[in-house]
Amino acid sequence: MTAQLNPRGDVAVLVPAAGAGVRLGPGRPKALRLLAGEPLLVHAVRRLAAAASVHTIVVAAPAAEVAGVRELLAPVAPVIVVPGGAERQASVAAALAAVPAGPTIILVHDAARALTPPELVESVAAAVRDGRAAVIPVLPVVDTIKEVDADEVVLGTVDRAALRAVQTPQGFRRSVLTAAHAAAGDPLTDDAGLVEKQGVAVSCVPGSEYALKITRPFDLALAEHLLAADG
Protein backbone atom coordinates (compact mmCIF):
# COMPACT_ATOMS: atom_id res chain seq x y z
CA MET A 1 0.00 0.00 0.00
CA THR A 2 1.37 3.43 -0.90
CA ALA A 3 1.80 5.79 2.06
CA GLN A 4 -0.37 8.43 0.44
CA LEU A 5 -3.95 9.48 1.03
CA ASN A 6 -5.17 12.25 -1.27
CA PRO A 7 -2.63 12.61 -4.13
CA ARG A 8 -3.84 16.17 -4.68
CA GLY A 9 -3.63 17.09 -1.00
CA ASP A 10 -1.12 19.67 0.19
CA VAL A 11 -0.96 18.64 3.85
CA ALA A 12 1.34 16.25 5.72
CA VAL A 13 0.48 15.43 9.33
CA LEU A 14 3.18 14.45 11.80
CA VAL A 15 2.04 12.39 14.80
CA PRO A 16 4.61 12.09 17.60
CA ALA A 17 3.51 8.92 19.39
CA ALA A 18 6.59 7.68 21.23
CA GLY A 19 5.75 8.98 24.71
CA ALA A 20 5.28 6.69 27.73
CA GLY A 21 2.22 8.44 29.16
CA VAL A 22 3.15 7.90 32.81
CA ARG A 23 0.20 10.02 34.05
CA LEU A 24 -2.16 7.41 32.60
CA GLY A 25 -0.61 4.83 34.91
CA PRO A 26 1.52 1.78 34.12
CA GLY A 27 1.06 0.02 30.81
CA ARG A 28 1.88 0.31 27.13
CA PRO A 29 3.13 3.54 25.53
CA LYS A 30 0.45 6.22 25.73
CA ALA A 31 -0.57 6.20 22.06
CA LEU A 32 -1.22 2.45 22.28
CA ARG A 33 -3.52 2.60 25.31
CA LEU A 34 -7.05 1.46 24.53
CA LEU A 35 -10.06 3.72 24.11
CA ALA A 36 -13.30 1.83 23.45
CA GLY A 37 -11.24 -1.23 22.50
CA GLU A 38 -8.90 0.51 20.06
CA PRO A 39 -5.56 2.28 20.63
CA LEU A 40 -5.65 6.07 20.88
CA LEU A 41 -3.38 6.18 17.84
CA VAL A 42 -5.93 4.31 15.72
CA HIS A 43 -8.67 6.78 16.64
CA ALA A 44 -6.38 9.73 15.88
CA VAL A 45 -5.14 8.44 12.53
CA ARG A 46 -8.65 7.49 11.41
CA ARG A 47 -9.82 11.07 11.93
CA LEU A 48 -6.75 12.59 10.30
CA ALA A 49 -7.22 10.37 7.25
CA ALA A 50 -10.81 11.61 6.93
CA ALA A 51 -9.60 15.18 6.32
CA ALA A 52 -9.80 15.80 2.58
CA SER A 53 -6.59 17.80 2.15
CA VAL A 54 -4.29 15.33 3.94
CA HIS A 55 -1.75 13.82 1.55
CA THR A 56 0.59 12.07 4.02
CA ILE A 57 0.56 10.95 7.64
CA VAL A 58 3.87 10.22 9.37
CA VAL A 59 3.81 8.55 12.79
CA ALA A 60 6.86 8.60 15.08
CA ALA A 61 6.41 5.44 17.15
CA PRO A 62 8.40 4.00 20.06
CA ALA A 63 11.54 2.49 18.54
CA ALA A 64 10.66 -1.00 19.76
CA GLU A 65 7.12 -0.74 18.38
CA VAL A 66 7.70 0.45 14.79
CA ALA A 67 6.83 -2.82 13.08
CA GLY A 68 3.82 -3.38 15.32
CA VAL A 69 2.50 0.15 14.78
CA ARG A 70 2.91 -0.21 11.04
CA GLU A 71 0.87 -3.42 11.14
CA LEU A 72 -1.71 -1.87 13.49
CA LEU A 73 -2.34 1.11 11.19
CA ALA A 74 -2.27 -0.70 7.86
CA PRO A 75 -6.04 -1.40 7.89
CA VAL A 76 -6.81 2.16 9.03
CA ALA A 77 -4.93 4.37 6.55
CA PRO A 78 -1.71 4.44 4.54
CA VAL A 79 0.95 5.87 6.86
CA ILE A 80 4.70 6.22 7.15
CA VAL A 81 6.02 4.96 10.51
CA VAL A 82 9.46 6.01 11.80
CA PRO A 83 11.23 5.52 15.14
CA GLY A 84 10.58 8.40 17.54
CA GLY A 85 13.02 10.00 19.94
CA ALA A 86 13.36 10.32 23.70
CA GLU A 87 11.73 13.76 23.60
CA ARG A 88 8.66 14.93 21.68
CA GLN A 89 10.77 17.44 19.75
CA ALA A 90 13.06 14.67 18.49
CA SER A 91 10.05 12.61 17.40
CA VAL A 92 8.61 15.53 15.43
CA ALA A 93 11.99 16.14 13.78
CA ALA A 94 12.24 12.46 12.78
CA ALA A 95 8.73 12.52 11.30
CA LEU A 96 9.40 15.80 9.48
CA ALA A 97 12.49 14.32 7.85
CA ALA A 98 10.35 11.48 6.43
CA VAL A 99 7.79 13.71 4.68
CA PRO A 100 8.01 13.21 0.91
CA ALA A 101 8.20 16.02 -1.62
CA GLY A 102 4.86 17.60 -2.35
CA PRO A 103 3.06 18.76 0.80
CA THR A 104 3.67 22.45 1.54
CA ILE A 105 1.65 22.53 4.77
CA ILE A 106 2.79 20.57 7.82
CA LEU A 107 0.49 19.82 10.74
CA VAL A 108 1.75 18.39 14.04
CA HIS A 109 -0.84 16.46 16.02
CA ASP A 110 -0.84 14.71 19.38
CA ALA A 111 -1.99 11.10 19.25
CA ALA A 112 -3.45 11.73 22.71
CA ARG A 113 -6.02 14.09 21.12
CA ALA A 114 -7.65 11.02 19.67
CA LEU A 115 -11.12 12.48 19.04
CA THR A 116 -10.05 15.60 17.14
CA PRO A 117 -12.58 16.05 14.31
CA PRO A 118 -11.45 16.20 10.67
CA GLU A 119 -13.11 19.63 10.44
CA LEU A 120 -10.52 21.06 12.85
CA VAL A 121 -7.71 19.57 10.76
CA GLU A 122 -9.14 21.32 7.69
CA SER A 123 -9.63 24.60 9.56
CA VAL A 124 -5.98 24.77 10.63
CA ALA A 125 -4.74 23.76 7.17
CA ALA A 126 -6.97 26.36 5.50
CA ALA A 127 -5.57 29.13 7.69
CA VAL A 128 -2.01 28.23 6.65
CA ARG A 129 -3.12 27.96 3.03
CA ASP A 130 -4.58 31.45 3.27
CA GLY A 131 -1.17 32.90 4.07
CA ARG A 132 -0.46 32.48 7.77
CA ALA A 133 2.97 31.09 8.64
CA ALA A 134 1.89 29.26 11.79
CA VAL A 135 -1.55 28.45 13.18
CA ILE A 136 -2.76 26.91 16.43
CA PRO A 137 -6.29 25.90 17.49
CA VAL A 138 -7.27 27.36 20.86
CA LEU A 139 -10.09 27.49 23.38
CA PRO A 140 -10.79 30.30 25.88
CA VAL A 141 -9.63 29.63 29.44
CA VAL A 142 -12.76 29.30 31.58
CA ASP A 143 -11.24 28.70 35.04
CA THR A 144 -9.86 31.42 37.30
CA ILE A 145 -6.06 31.25 37.11
CA LYS A 146 -3.85 31.99 40.12
CA GLU A 147 -0.09 32.55 40.12
CA VAL A 148 1.53 30.88 43.14
CA ASP A 149 5.00 30.67 44.65
CA ALA A 150 7.05 27.59 45.57
CA ASP A 151 5.08 27.24 48.81
CA GLU A 152 1.72 27.29 46.99
CA VAL A 153 0.93 30.77 48.30
CA VAL A 154 -1.08 32.89 45.87
CA LEU A 155 0.86 35.79 44.36
CA GLY A 156 -2.00 37.13 42.29
CA THR A 157 -4.85 36.45 39.88
CA VAL A 158 -4.04 36.25 36.17
CA ASP A 159 -6.40 37.99 33.74
CA ARG A 160 -7.82 35.05 31.80
CA ALA A 161 -9.32 37.27 29.07
CA ALA A 162 -6.00 37.18 27.22
CA LEU A 163 -5.29 33.49 27.86
CA ARG A 164 -5.97 30.57 25.54
CA ALA A 165 -5.66 26.80 25.97
CA VAL A 166 -3.72 25.41 23.01
CA GLN A 167 -4.67 22.24 21.16
CA THR A 168 -3.42 20.36 18.11
CA PRO A 169 -3.07 19.98 15.19
CA GLN A 170 -0.74 22.94 14.94
CA GLY A 171 -0.12 24.03 11.35
CA PHE A 172 2.89 25.54 9.61
CA ARG A 173 4.26 26.39 6.23
CA ARG A 174 6.73 23.60 5.61
CA SER A 175 9.69 25.96 5.26
CA VAL A 176 8.85 27.65 8.57
CA LEU A 177 8.70 24.43 10.60
CA THR A 178 11.83 23.04 8.94
CA ALA A 179 13.80 26.18 9.80
CA ALA A 180 12.51 26.19 13.38
CA HIS A 181 13.63 22.60 13.97
CA ALA A 182 17.01 23.25 12.35
CA ALA A 183 17.56 26.08 14.85
CA ALA A 184 16.03 24.29 17.86
CA GLY A 185 17.84 24.36 21.19
CA ASP A 186 16.34 23.14 24.44
CA PRO A 187 13.21 20.99 23.99
CA LEU A 188 9.88 22.83 24.17
CA THR A 189 6.42 21.40 24.73
CA ASP A 190 5.02 22.41 21.35
CA ASP A 191 6.16 23.34 17.87
CA ALA A 192 4.52 26.74 17.99
CA GLY A 193 7.01 27.56 20.73
CA LEU A 194 9.91 26.72 18.41
CA VAL A 195 8.46 28.94 15.71
CA GLU A 196 7.84 31.79 18.16
CA LYS A 197 11.54 31.70 19.12
CA GLN A 198 12.34 32.39 15.45
CA GLY A 199 10.24 35.55 15.53
CA VAL A 200 7.44 34.11 13.41
CA ALA A 201 3.89 35.27 14.20
CA VAL A 202 1.58 32.48 15.35
CA SER A 203 -2.13 32.92 14.62
CA CYS A 204 -5.10 31.30 16.35
CA VAL A 205 -8.25 29.61 15.08
CA PRO A 206 -11.11 28.25 17.20
CA GLY A 207 -10.42 24.82 18.64
CA SER A 208 -12.80 21.98 19.48
CA GLU A 209 -14.00 20.51 22.76
CA TYR A 210 -13.48 17.09 21.15
CA ALA A 211 -9.76 17.79 20.77
CA LEU A 212 -9.20 17.21 24.47
CA LYS A 213 -5.85 15.73 25.41
CA ILE A 214 -6.10 12.31 27.04
CA THR A 215 -3.50 12.52 29.79
CA ARG A 216 -5.08 11.10 32.96
CA PRO A 217 -7.48 8.22 33.64
CA PHE A 218 -10.32 10.76 33.99
CA ASP A 219 -9.64 12.05 30.46
CA LEU A 220 -9.85 8.49 29.15
CA ALA A 221 -13.21 8.01 30.88
CA LEU A 222 -14.48 11.30 29.43
CA ALA A 223 -13.40 10.29 25.93
CA GLU A 224 -15.20 6.95 26.37
CA HIS A 225 -18.34 8.88 27.32
CA LEU A 226 -18.06 11.18 24.29
CA LEU A 227 -17.66 8.21 21.97
CA ALA A 228 -20.68 6.47 23.48
CA ALA A 229 -22.78 9.63 23.25
CA ASP A 230 -21.91 9.98 19.56
CA GLY A 231 -22.86 6.38 18.90
ZANUTI-737276 format. One record per residue (C-alpha): residue number from 1; residue in one letter; x, y, z. Coordinates in steps of 0.2 Angstrom, whole numbers. Layout:
% ZANUTI-737276
<r num="NUM" residuo="a" px="X" py="Y" pz="Z"/>
...
END
This chain:
% ZANUTI-737276
<r num="1" residuo="m" px="0" py="0" pz="0"/>
<r num="2" residuo="t" px="7" py="17" pz="-5"/>
<r num="3" residuo="a" px="9" py="29" pz="10"/>
<r num="4" residuo="q" px="-2" py="42" pz="2"/>
<r num="5" residuo="l" px="-20" py="47" pz="5"/>
<r num="6" residuo="n" px="-26" py="61" pz="-6"/>
<r num="7" residuo="p" px="-13" py="63" pz="-21"/>
<r num="8" residuo="r" px="-19" py="81" pz="-23"/>
<r num="9" residuo="g" px="-18" py="85" pz="-5"/>
<r num="10" residuo="d" px="-6" py="98" pz="1"/>
<r num="11" residuo="v" px="-5" py="93" pz="19"/>
<r num="12" residuo="a" px="7" py="81" pz="29"/>
<r num="13" residuo="v" px="2" py="77" pz="47"/>
<r num="14" residuo="l" px="16" py="72" pz="59"/>
<r num="15" residuo="v" px="10" py="62" pz="74"/>
<r num="16" residuo="p" px="23" py="60" pz="88"/>
<r num="17" residuo="a" px="18" py="45" pz="97"/>
<r num="18" residuo="a" px="33" py="38" pz="106"/>
<r num="19" residuo="g" px="29" py="45" pz="124"/>
<r num="20" residuo="a" px="26" py="33" pz="139"/>
<r num="21" residuo="g" px="11" py="42" pz="146"/>
<r num="22" residuo="v" px="16" py="40" pz="164"/>
<r num="23" residuo="r" px="1" py="50" pz="170"/>
<r num="24" residuo="l" px="-11" py="37" pz="163"/>
<r num="25" residuo="g" px="-3" py="24" pz="175"/>
<r num="26" residuo="p" px="8" py="9" pz="171"/>
<r num="27" residuo="g" px="5" py="0" pz="154"/>
<r num="28" residuo="r" px="9" py="2" pz="136"/>
<r num="29" residuo="p" px="16" py="18" pz="128"/>
<r num="30" residuo="k" px="2" py="31" pz="129"/>
<r num="31" residuo="a" px="-3" py="31" pz="110"/>
<r num="32" residuo="l" px="-6" py="12" pz="111"/>
<r num="33" residuo="r" px="-18" py="13" pz="127"/>
<r num="34" residuo="l" px="-35" py="7" pz="123"/>
<r num="35" residuo="l" px="-50" py="19" pz="121"/>
<r num="36" residuo="a" px="-66" py="9" pz="117"/>
<r num="37" residuo="g" px="-56" py="-6" pz="112"/>
<r num="38" residuo="e" px="-44" py="3" pz="100"/>
<r num="39" residuo="p" px="-28" py="11" pz="103"/>
<r num="40" residuo="l" px="-28" py="30" pz="104"/>
<r num="41" residuo="l" px="-17" py="31" pz="89"/>
<r num="42" residuo="v" px="-30" py="22" pz="79"/>
<r num="43" residuo="h" px="-43" py="34" pz="83"/>
<r num="44" residuo="a" px="-32" py="49" pz="79"/>
<r num="45" residuo="v" px="-26" py="42" pz="63"/>
<r num="46" residuo="r" px="-43" py="37" pz="57"/>
<r num="47" residuo="r" px="-49" py="55" pz="60"/>
<r num="48" residuo="l" px="-34" py="63" pz="51"/>
<r num="49" residuo="a" px="-36" py="52" pz="36"/>
<r num="50" residuo="a" px="-54" py="58" pz="35"/>
<r num="51" residuo="a" px="-48" py="76" pz="32"/>
<r num="52" residuo="a" px="-49" py="79" pz="13"/>
<r num="53" residuo="s" px="-33" py="89" pz="11"/>
<r num="54" residuo="v" px="-21" py="77" pz="20"/>
<r num="55" residuo="h" px="-9" py="69" pz="8"/>
<r num="56" residuo="t" px="3" py="60" pz="20"/>
<r num="57" residuo="i" px="3" py="55" pz="38"/>
<r num="58" residuo="v" px="19" py="51" pz="47"/>
<r num="59" residuo="v" px="19" py="43" pz="64"/>
<r num="60" residuo="a" px="34" py="43" pz="75"/>
<r num="61" residuo="a" px="32" py="27" pz="86"/>
<r num="62" residuo="p" px="42" py="20" pz="100"/>
<r num="63" residuo="a" px="58" py="12" pz="93"/>
<r num="64" residuo="a" px="53" py="-5" pz="99"/>
<r num="65" residuo="e" px="36" py="-4" pz="92"/>
<r num="66" residuo="v" px="39" py="2" pz="74"/>
<r num="67" residuo="a" px="34" py="-14" pz="65"/>
<r num="68" residuo="g" px="19" py="-17" pz="77"/>
<r num="69" residuo="v" px="13" py="1" pz="74"/>
<r num="70" residuo="r" px="15" py="-1" pz="55"/>
<r num="71" residuo="e" px="4" py="-17" pz="56"/>
<r num="72" residuo="l" px="-9" py="-9" pz="67"/>
<r num="73" residuo="l" px="-12" py="6" pz="56"/>
<r num="74" residuo="a" px="-11" py="-4" pz="39"/>
<r num="75" residuo="p" px="-30" py="-7" pz="39"/>
<r num="76" residuo="v" px="-34" py="11" pz="45"/>
<r num="77" residuo="a" px="-25" py="22" pz="33"/>
<r num="78" residuo="p" px="-9" py="22" pz="23"/>
<r num="79" residuo="v" px="5" py="29" pz="34"/>
<r num="80" residuo="i" px="24" py="31" pz="36"/>
<r num="81" residuo="v" px="30" py="25" pz="53"/>
<r num="82" residuo="v" px="47" py="30" pz="59"/>
<r num="83" residuo="p" px="56" py="28" pz="76"/>
<r num="84" residuo="g" px="53" py="42" pz="88"/>
<r num="85" residuo="g" px="65" py="50" pz="100"/>
<r num="86" residuo="a" px="67" py="52" pz="118"/>
<r num="87" residuo="e" px="59" py="69" pz="118"/>
<r num="88" residuo="r" px="43" py="75" pz="108"/>
<r num="89" residuo="q" px="54" py="87" pz="99"/>
<r num="90" residuo="a" px="65" py="73" pz="92"/>
<r num="91" residuo="s" px="50" py="63" pz="87"/>
<r num="92" residuo="v" px="43" py="78" pz="77"/>
<r num="93" residuo="a" px="60" py="81" pz="69"/>
<r num="94" residuo="a" px="61" py="62" pz="64"/>
<r num="95" residuo="a" px="44" py="63" pz="57"/>
<r num="96" residuo="l" px="47" py="79" pz="47"/>
<r num="97" residuo="a" px="62" py="72" pz="39"/>
<r num="98" residuo="a" px="52" py="57" pz="32"/>
<r num="99" residuo="v" px="39" py="69" pz="23"/>
<r num="100" residuo="p" px="40" py="66" pz="5"/>
<r num="101" residuo="a" px="41" py="80" pz="-8"/>
<r num="102" residuo="g" px="24" py="88" pz="-12"/>
<r num="103" residuo="p" px="15" py="94" pz="4"/>
<r num="104" residuo="t" px="18" py="112" pz="8"/>
<r num="105" residuo="i" px="8" py="113" pz="24"/>
<r num="106" residuo="i" px="14" py="103" pz="39"/>
<r num="107" residuo="l" px="2" py="99" pz="54"/>
<r num="108" residuo="v" px="9" py="92" pz="70"/>
<r num="109" residuo="h" px="-4" py="82" pz="80"/>
<r num="110" residuo="d" px="-4" py="74" pz="97"/>
<r num="111" residuo="a" px="-10" py="55" pz="96"/>
<r num="112" residuo="a" px="-17" py="59" pz="114"/>
<r num="113" residuo="r" px="-30" py="70" pz="106"/>
<r num="114" residuo="a" px="-38" py="55" pz="98"/>
<r num="115" residuo="l" px="-56" py="62" pz="95"/>
<r num="116" residuo="t" px="-50" py="78" pz="86"/>
<r num="117" residuo="p" px="-63" py="80" pz="72"/>
<r num="118" residuo="p" px="-57" py="81" pz="53"/>
<r num="119" residuo="e" px="-66" py="98" pz="52"/>
<r num="120" residuo="l" px="-53" py="105" pz="64"/>
<r num="121" residuo="v" px="-39" py="98" pz="54"/>
<r num="122" residuo="e" px="-46" py="107" pz="38"/>
<r num="123" residuo="s" px="-48" py="123" pz="48"/>
<r num="124" residuo="v" px="-30" py="124" pz="53"/>
<r num="125" residuo="a" px="-24" py="119" pz="36"/>
<r num="126" residuo="a" px="-35" py="132" pz="27"/>
<r num="127" residuo="a" px="-28" py="146" pz="38"/>
<r num="128" residuo="v" px="-10" py="141" pz="33"/>
<r num="129" residuo="r" px="-16" py="140" pz="15"/>
<r num="130" residuo="d" px="-23" py="157" pz="16"/>
<r num="131" residuo="g" px="-6" py="165" pz="20"/>
<r num="132" residuo="r" px="-2" py="162" pz="39"/>
<r num="133" residuo="a" px="15" py="155" pz="43"/>
<r num="134" residuo="a" px="9" py="146" pz="59"/>
<r num="135" residuo="v" px="-8" py="142" pz="66"/>
<r num="136" residuo="i" px="-14" py="135" pz="82"/>
<r num="137" residuo="p" px="-31" py="129" pz="87"/>
<r num="138" residuo="v" px="-36" py="137" pz="104"/>
<r num="139" residuo="l" px="-50" py="137" pz="117"/>
<r num="140" residuo="p" px="-54" py="151" pz="129"/>
<r num="141" residuo="v" px="-48" py="148" pz="147"/>
<r num="142" residuo="v" px="-64" py="146" pz="158"/>
<r num="143" residuo="d" px="-56" py="144" pz="175"/>
<r num="144" residuo="t" px="-49" py="157" pz="186"/>
<r num="145" residuo="i" px="-30" py="156" pz="186"/>
<r num="146" residuo="k" px="-19" py="160" pz="201"/>
<r num="147" residuo="e" px="0" py="163" pz="201"/>
<r num="148" residuo="v" px="8" py="154" pz="216"/>
<r num="149" residuo="d" px="25" py="153" pz="223"/>
<r num="150" residuo="a" px="35" py="138" pz="228"/>
<r num="151" residuo="d" px="25" py="136" pz="244"/>
<r num="152" residuo="e" px="9" py="136" pz="235"/>
<r num="153" residuo="v" px="5" py="154" pz="242"/>
<r num="154" residuo="v" px="-5" py="164" pz="229"/>
<r num="155" residuo="l" px="4" py="179" pz="222"/>
<r num="156" residuo="g" px="-10" py="186" pz="211"/>
<r num="157" residuo="t" px="-24" py="182" pz="199"/>
<r num="158" residuo="v" px="-20" py="181" pz="181"/>
<r num="159" residuo="d" px="-32" py="190" pz="169"/>
<r num="160" residuo="r" px="-39" py="175" pz="159"/>
<r num="161" residuo="a" px="-47" py="186" pz="145"/>
<r num="162" residuo="a" px="-30" py="186" pz="136"/>
<r num="163" residuo="l" px="-26" py="167" pz="139"/>
<r num="164" residuo="r" px="-30" py="153" pz="128"/>
<r num="165" residuo="a" px="-28" py="134" pz="130"/>
<r num="166" residuo="v" px="-19" py="127" pz="115"/>
<r num="167" residuo="q" px="-23" py="111" pz="106"/>
<r num="168" residuo="t" px="-17" py="102" pz="91"/>
<r num="169" residuo="p" px="-15" py="100" pz="76"/>
<r num="170" residuo="q" px="-4" py="115" pz="75"/>
<r num="171" residuo="g" px="-1" py="120" pz="57"/>
<r num="172" residuo="f" px="14" py="128" pz="48"/>
<r num="173" residuo="r" px="21" py="132" pz="31"/>
<r num="174" residuo="r" px="34" py="118" pz="28"/>
<r num="175" residuo="s" px="48" py="130" pz="26"/>
<r num="176" residuo="v" px="44" py="138" pz="43"/>
<r num="177" residuo="l" px="44" py="122" pz="53"/>
<r num="178" residuo="t" px="59" py="115" pz="45"/>
<r num="179" residuo="a" px="69" py="131" pz="49"/>
<r num="180" residuo="a" px="63" py="131" pz="67"/>
<r num="181" residuo="h" px="68" py="113" pz="70"/>
<r num="182" residuo="a" px="85" py="116" pz="62"/>
<r num="183" residuo="a" px="88" py="130" pz="74"/>
<r num="184" residuo="a" px="80" py="121" pz="89"/>
<r num="185" residuo="g" px="89" py="122" pz="106"/>
<r num="186" residuo="d" px="82" py="116" pz="122"/>
<r num="187" residuo="p" px="66" py="105" pz="120"/>
<r num="188" residuo="l" px="49" py="114" pz="121"/>
<r num="189" residuo="t" px="32" py="107" pz="124"/>
<r num="190" residuo="d" px="25" py="112" pz="107"/>
<r num="191" residuo="d" px="31" py="117" pz="89"/>
<r num="192" residuo="a" px="23" py="134" pz="90"/>
<r num="193" residuo="g" px="35" py="138" pz="104"/>
<r num="194" residuo="l" px="50" py="134" pz="92"/>
<r num="195" residuo="v" px="42" py="145" pz="79"/>
<r num="196" residuo="e" px="39" py="159" pz="91"/>
<r num="197" residuo="k" px="58" py="158" pz="96"/>
<r num="198" residuo="q" px="62" py="162" pz="77"/>
<r num="199" residuo="g" px="51" py="178" pz="78"/>
<r num="200" residuo="v" px="37" py="171" pz="67"/>
<r num="201" residuo="a" px="19" py="176" pz="71"/>
<r num="202" residuo="v" px="8" py="162" pz="77"/>
<r num="203" residuo="s" px="-11" py="165" pz="73"/>
<r num="204" residuo="c" px="-25" py="157" pz="82"/>
<r num="205" residuo="v" px="-41" py="148" pz="75"/>
<r num="206" residuo="p" px="-56" py="141" pz="86"/>
<r num="207" residuo="g" px="-52" py="124" pz="93"/>
<r num="208" residuo="s" px="-64" py="110" pz="97"/>
<r num="209" residuo="e" px="-70" py="103" pz="114"/>
<r num="210" residuo="y" px="-67" py="85" pz="106"/>
<r num="211" residuo="a" px="-49" py="89" pz="104"/>
<r num="212" residuo="l" px="-46" py="86" pz="122"/>
<r num="213" residuo="k" px="-29" py="79" pz="127"/>
<r num="214" residuo="i" px="-30" py="62" pz="135"/>
<r num="215" residuo="t" px="-17" py="63" pz="149"/>
<r num="216" residuo="r" px="-25" py="56" pz="165"/>
<r num="217" residuo="p" px="-37" py="41" pz="168"/>
<r num="218" residuo="f" px="-52" py="54" pz="170"/>
<r num="219" residuo="d" px="-48" py="60" pz="152"/>
<r num="220" residuo="l" px="-49" py="42" pz="146"/>
<r num="221" residuo="a" px="-66" py="40" pz="154"/>
<r num="222" residuo="l" px="-72" py="57" pz="147"/>
<r num="223" residuo="a" px="-67" py="51" pz="130"/>
<r num="224" residuo="e" px="-76" py="35" pz="132"/>
<r num="225" residuo="h" px="-92" py="44" pz="137"/>
<r num="226" residuo="l" px="-90" py="56" pz="121"/>
<r num="227" residuo="l" px="-88" py="41" pz="110"/>
<r num="228" residuo="a" px="-103" py="32" pz="117"/>
<r num="229" residuo="a" px="-114" py="48" pz="116"/>
<r num="230" residuo="d" px="-110" py="50" pz="98"/>
<r num="231" residuo="g" px="-114" py="32" pz="94"/>
END
